[in-house]
Amino acid sequence: MFNESNYTILVVDDLAENLLVISNLLSPHYRVLAAPSGERCLRILATQALPSLILLDVMMPGIDGYSVLKQLQAMPETRDIPVILLTALADTGSEELGLQLGAVDYIIKPIKPNIVLARVRTQLEAKQARSWLKNQNAALEAEISRRMAENEITQQVSIRALAHLAETRDPETGNHILRTQSYVYLLALKLQEHPRFAETLTPRYINLLSRSAPLHDIGKVGIPDYILLKPGSLSAEEWLIMKTHAQLGSEAIEQAERDIEQPVAFLTLAKEIAHWHHEKWNGSGYPDGLAGDDIPLSARLMALADVFDALICRRVYKQALPYEEARLMIKSGSGKHFDPDIVQAFLDHFPEFTAIADRYTDCV
């Protein structure tokens, strides 16, 4: 609803009689401020609450109306105040210049009271509509941000719940998902400017990679307890069954993808990691015997993270290795098990990886 009393009009004119006439015309409807010069206009704007609209004379000594308008447009706090120019110049060029400089309307002197009132009201109603739309957009953006944050939290909780479900089948892994997630994230950050990886390791990719990493062993849910929890070495037959967890994990994620209407980027990476994180750089891994760059980068990063964590933690079938011994084993796997450039990033920043291991330790 338009309420005239809510609006303040600043009238700027160097002739006192013009100020008086226009002020008397507007004051029954609006709060009116008067300025006898461009300089006074700018001082009012700098020291008082900003007006809702400005009626600005063009031809004034000192700073003329065009110069004032330029300054108003240059300042973020005043550029959105609608300005109606007042002038005795009736030529098209003067009007075009004023509109080009940012004026919203142009009134030729001598003024016609009803035209002034109508045009002032029109511009104030337009300003009110713009403010309403801006507020609505701000509210909508805030609601979208809230829902996105809520969805983000829900997604993270769901991922973590699924990952912990897999870990309940293998209770000795404890904080394994937190450590491997952090290792993968750190590796990606350290490699994001490397010529081989810069195109892939964008901030968005790294974020998705970190989110999807906890699902790398989700397929272990499908492995029988007598194999998963066996304290000794697995037989050849049992090992074949154990290796199916990679395929089981990727198939479970793929099925989840089929149940939704549109692709989810992090699920694509989660499927890559689950399926191929046991592949080896030299092609001797499983389940598909991929080699080199044919192994998705996400899976290559997880391969090193997963092996390092397995080396430094105790399992039912082995004791934990000291950090330095684990470092040497990872180094020896460069070009065999692991991508050499990923190994180099690991070696260059080894203290940061051991700091992660210490932060989320449960290895005894």
C-alpha positions in Angstrom: 0.0 0.0 0.0 1.4 3.4 -1.0 1.5 5.9 2.0 2.7 9.4 0.9 3.7 10.4 4.4 6.4 7.8 4.5 8.4 9.6 1.8 10.9 12.5 1.8 11.5 14.6 -1.2 14.6 16.8 -1.6 14.1 19.8 -3.9 17.2 21.5 -5.3 16.9 24.8 -7.0 19.0 28.0 -6.9 15.9 30.3 -7.1 14.1 30.8 -3.8 10.7 31.3 -5.5 11.0 28.0 -7.2 11.9 26.2 -4.0 8.9 27.8 -2.3 6.4 26.9 -5.1 7.5 23.3 -5.3 7.8 22.9 -1.5 4.3 24.2 -1.0 3.0 21.9 -3.7 4.6 18.8 -2.2 4.4 19.4 1.5 0.7 18.5 2.0 1.7 15.0 0.8 5.4 14.4 1.6 8.1 15.5 4.0 10.1 18.1 2.0 13.7 19.2 2.2 15.1 22.2 0.3 18.5 23.0 -1.0 19.4 26.3 -2.8 22.5 24.9 -4.6 24.2 21.7 -5.8 26.8 22.1 -3.0 24.0 22.3 -0.3 22.3 19.2 -1.8 25.4 17.1 -1.5 26.0 18.3 2.1 22.4 17.3 3.0 22.9 13.9 1.5 26.1 13.4 3.5 24.7 14.5 6.8 21.0 13.5 6.9 18.8 10.5 6.3 18.6 9.9 2.5 15.5 11.2 0.7 13.2 9.0 -1.2 13.4 11.1 -4.3 15.2 14.2 -5.6 13.8 17.0 -7.7 17.0 18.6 -9.2 17.3 21.8 -11.1 19.8 21.6 -14.0 20.9 25.2 -14.5 22.5 26.3 -11.2 25.7 28.3 -10.5 28.6 26.4 -9.0 27.8 22.7 -9.3 25.1 22.3 -11.8 22.4 19.6 -11.9 24.3 17.3 -14.3 27.4 17.4 -12.1 25.3 16.6 -9.0 23.7 13.7 -10.8 27.0 12.3 -11.8 28.2 12.4 -8.2 25.0 10.7 -7.0 25.4 8.0 -9.5 29.0 7.5 -8.5 28.2 6.8 -4.8 26.7 3.4 -3.9 24.6 4.9 -1.1 22.9 7.4 -3.4 22.8 5.8 -6.9 19.4 4.2 -6.3 17.7 7.4 -5.3 15.4 8.4 -8.2 16.2 11.9 -9.6 13.8 14.0 -11.6 15.5 16.8 -13.4 13.9 20.3 -13.6 14.9 22.6 -16.4 13.8 25.4 -18.7 15.8 23.7 -21.5 13.2 22.0 -23.7 15.6 20.7 -26.3 15.9 17.0 -27.0 19.6 16.9 -26.4 19.4 18.2 -22.9 16.7 15.6 -22.0 18.7 12.8 -23.5 21.8 13.8 -21.6 20.0 13.8 -18.3 18.5 10.4 -18.9 21.9 9.1 -19.9 23.4 10.3 -16.7 20.8 8.4 -14.7 17.8 10.6 -14.2 14.4 8.8 -14.1 12.3 11.7 -15.6 12.5 15.2 -16.9 10.1 18.1 -16.1 10.2 21.3 -18.2 9.7 24.6 -16.4 7.5 26.4 -15.8 6.1 23.4 -13.9 2.5 22.2 -14.0 1.4 21.2 -10.5 -0.6 18.2 -11.4 2.1 16.9 -13.7 4.7 17.3 -11.0 2.5 15.4 -8.4 1.7 12.7 -10.9 5.3 12.1 -11.9 6.6 12.2 -8.3 4.0 9.6 -7.3 4.8 7.4 -10.2 8.5 7.3 -9.4 7.9 6.7 -5.7 5.5 3.9 -6.5 8.1 2.4 -8.8 10.8 2.8 -6.1 8.4 1.0 -3.6 7.9 -1.8 -6.1 11.7 -2.2 -6.6 12.3 -2.2 -2.9 9.5 -4.8 -2.4 11.0 -7.0 -5.2 14.5 -6.6 -3.7 13.3 -7.6 -0.3 11.4 -10.6 -1.8 14.5 -11.7 -3.7 16.6 -11.3 -0.5 14.1 -13.4 1.4 14.0 -16.0 -1.3 17.8 -16.2 -1.5 18.0 -16.5 2.3 15.5 -19.4 2.2 17.3 -21.1 -0.7 20.6 -20.8 1.3 18.9 -22.2 4.4 17.5 -25.1 2.5 20.8 -25.8 0.7 22.6 -25.8 4.1 20.0 -28.1 5.5 20.3 -30.4 2.5 24.1 -30.3 2.8 23.9 -31.4 6.4 21.4 -34.1 5.6 23.6 -35.4 2.8 26.7 -35.4 5.1 24.9 -37.2 7.8 23.5 -39.8 5.4 26.9 -40.4 3.9 28.5 -40.8 7.3 25.7 -43.1 8.5 26.2 -45.3 5.5 29.9 -45.4 6.0 29.5 -46.2 9.7 27.1 -49.0 8.7 29.9 -50.6 6.7 32.3 -50.1 9.7 30.0 -51.9 12.1 30.8 -55.0 10.1 34.5 -54.3 10.7 34.7 -52.8 14.2 38.5 -52.5 14.3 38.5 -49.8 11.6 37.1 -47.1 14.0 38.0 -43.6 12.7 39.2 -45.0 9.4 36.7 -43.1 7.4 37.7 -39.8 9.0 41.3 -40.4 8.4 41.0 -41.5 4.8 38.7 -38.7 4.0 41.2 -36.2 5.4 44.1 -37.9 3.6 42.3 -37.7 0.3 41.3 -34.1 0.8 44.9 -33.2 1.7 46.3 -35.0 -1.3 43.9 -33.2 -3.6 44.8 -29.8 -2.2 48.5 -30.4 -2.6 48.1 -31.6 -6.2 45.5 -29.0 -7.4 48.2 -26.9 -9.1 50.1 -29.9 -10.6 50.0 -29.8 -14.4 48.6 -33.4 -14.6 45.8 -32.7 -12.2 45.0 -28.9 -12.3 42.2 -29.3 -14.8 40.4 -31.9 -12.7 41.1 -30.8 -9.2 38.9 -27.8 -9.1 37.5 -26.6 -5.7 34.1 -28.1 -6.6 35.7 -31.5 -7.5 37.8 -31.5 -4.3 34.6 -30.8 -2.3 32.7 -33.6 -4.0 35.7 -35.9 -3.6 35.9 -35.3 0.2 32.1 -35.9 0.5 32.2 -39.2 -1.4 35.4 -40.6 0.1 33.7 -42.1 3.2 31.7 -44.5 1.0 34.8 -46.3 -0.4 34.2 -49.5 1.5 30.4 -49.5 1.6 30.5 -52.8 -0.3 31.9 -54.6 2.8 28.3 -54.7 4.0 27.9 -57.6 1.6 30.9 -59.6 2.8 30.1 -62.5 5.2 31.4 -62.1 8.7 33.4 -65.3 8.6 35.6 -63.7 5.9 35.5 -60.0 7.0 36.3 -60.8 10.6 38.6 -63.7 10.1 41.7 -63.3 12.3 44.1 -65.1 10.0 45.0 -65.1 6.4 42.2 -65.6 3.9 42.1 -68.7 1.7 42.2 -68.2 -2.1 38.4 -68.8 -2.3 37.8 -66.4 0.6 40.0 -63.7 -1.0 37.9 -63.9 -4.2 34.8 -63.2 -2.2 36.5 -60.4 -0.2 37.5 -58.7 -3.4 33.8 -58.5 -4.5 33.2 -55.7 -2.0 34.5 -53.2 -4.6 31.9 -54.3 -7.2 29.2 -54.6 -4.5 29.8 -51.0 -3.3 29.7 -49.4 -6.8 26.6 -51.4 -7.7 24.8 -50.2 -4.5 25.6 -46.6 -5.4 24.6 -47.1 -9.0 21.2 -48.5 -7.8 20.8 -45.4 -5.6 21.5 -43.3 -8.7 18.7 -45.1 -10.6 16.2 -44.3 -7.9 16.6 -40.5 -8.3 15.5 -38.3 -11.2 18.8 -36.5 -11.9 22.5 -37.3 -11.5 24.2 -36.4 -8.2 27.8 -35.4 -8.8 29.2 -36.8 -5.6 27.6 -40.2 -6.2 29.5 -40.4 -9.4 32.8 -40.0 -7.6 31.7 -42.3 -4.8 31.0 -45.0 -7.3 34.4 -44.5 -8.9 36.1 -44.7 -5.6 34.2 -47.7 -4.3 34.7 -49.6 -7.6 38.4 -48.8 -8.4 40.2 -47.9 -5.2 41.9 -51.3 -5.2 43.3 -50.9 -8.7 47.1 -50.5 -9.0 49.2 -48.2 -11.2 50.9 -51.2 -12.9 47.6 -52.9 -13.7 47.8 -55.7 -11.1 44.9 -54.6 -8.9 41.2 -55.5 -8.9 38.4 -55.7 -9.9 39.2 -54.7 -13.5 42.9 -54.6 -13.8 43.0 -51.0 -14.8 46.4 -49.3 -15.1 47.9 -45.8 -15.1 45.6 -42.9 -16.0 42.8 -45.4 -16.9 42.2 -45.5 -13.1 40.0 -42.5 -12.2 41.9 -39.9 -10.2 39.5 -40.2 -7.3 40.3 -43.9 -7.0 44.0 -43.3 -7.3 44.0 -40.8 -4.4 41.9 -43.1 -2.3 44.2 -46.1 -3.1 47.1 -44.4 -1.4 45.0 -43.0 1.5 43.5 -46.4 2.2 46.8 -48.4 2.1 48.6 -45.9 4.3 45.8 -46.1 6.9 45.8 -49.8 6.8 49.6 -49.9 7.3 49.6 -47.7 10.4 46.7 -49.4 12.1 46.3 -52.7 13.8 44.0 -55.3 12.3 42.9 -58.7 13.5 45.5 -60.2 11.1 48.4 -57.8 11.6 50.1 -55.2 13.9 50.4 -51.5 13.2 53.5 -50.3 11.5 55.5 -47.2 12.7 54.9 -44.1 10.5 58.4 -44.2 9.0 58.1 -47.8 8.0 54.7 -47.1 6.4 56.2 -44.1 4.6 58.9 -46.3 3.1 56.4 -48.9 1.9 54.3 -46.2 0.2 57.5 -44.9 -1.4 58.4 -48.3 -2.6 55.0 -48.6 -4.2 55.5 -45.6 -6.4 55.0 -46.5 -10.1 53.8 -50.0 -9.0 50.8 -49.7 -6.7 50.5 -45.9 -6.8 50.6 -43.0 -9.2 54.1 -41.6 -8.8 53.0 -38.0 -8.6 50.5 -38.8 -5.9 53.2 -40.6 -3.9 55.5 -37.6 -4.3 52.8 -35.3 -2.8 52.4 -37.7 0.1 56.2 -37.7 0.7 56.5 -34.0 0.4 53.9 -33.4 3.1 54.3 -36.5 5.2 54.2 -34.7 8.6 50.7 -33.4 7.7 49.5 -37.0 7.1 50.8 -38.2 10.4 49.2 -35.2 12.1 45.8 -36.4 10.7 46.6 -39.9 11.9 47.3 -38.6 15.4 44.2 -36.4 15.4 41.8 -39.2 14.6 43.8 -42.0 16.2 42.2 -45.2 17.4 45.0 -47.4 16.3 46.5 -49.5 19.2 
